[in-house]
């Protein structure tokens, strides 16, 4: 499903939710209290600003007695083959988060990727895939990044290992543009970026990507990713341990301004390399 049609489908979900709610004579606040979210959240669902999780859609069906229509719509819209099965649930939660803290040891995180960088990564992982499949996966990644442009965008803090700045994904021109994009987002105060330099040596999380997500009306969740696998962690004790590890990463990383200087320097190196080839 293309970006525009998917958004239109969520808008239909919201319009239908509003119609069914009003037909039942229930206010947003009343419905929210009965499905365990705020009235404001119901309003954002109806405006297609936020997307409800599956369990919320199921509870809405129960309250409004809508014979499972919202569950079916939700299942259809979140059954997104642009994402690997192990990442689909994390992508769904990402769209609901009020704060995301991410550590990336080797690649620019998906929310910060340019189309050219995303394509290079996708091609490297799927060298025999047809163009249509590659386009769909890149499109999905770009659509994910829209949450950083929304009025309700999450606080987003990312720590990049210096590896991310040095691996020439897509070649020097693509890398220069990608790093400049990260700097632009940081300068616009859309994201907070730090770099963990090589000189930091060993660090707290050396086993793969790490993401912490906080929500307005749900406990925090952690997501870790390795080769073709991902794990959502919601046990409070485990999440607290992951939060402590992230704090150690923050402490070891360069300050934000020094981090941006290093990213800009790496981008300039790639620009010079591109101009000589």
ABEGO torsion letter per residue (X at the ends): XBAAAAAAAAAAAAAAAAAAAAAAGBBAAAAAAAAGBBAAAAAAAAAGABBBBAAAAAAAAAAAGAGGAAAAAAAAAABBAABBAAAAAAAAAAAABABBBBBBAABBBAAABBAAAAAAAAAAABAABBAAAAAAAAAAAAAAAAAAABAABBBBBBBBBAAAAABBBGEAAAAAAAAAAAAAAAAAGABBBBBBBAAAEBBABAAEBBBBBBBAABBBBBBBBBBGBBBBBABAAAAAAAAAAAAAAAAABBBAAAAAAAAAAAAAAAAAAAAAX
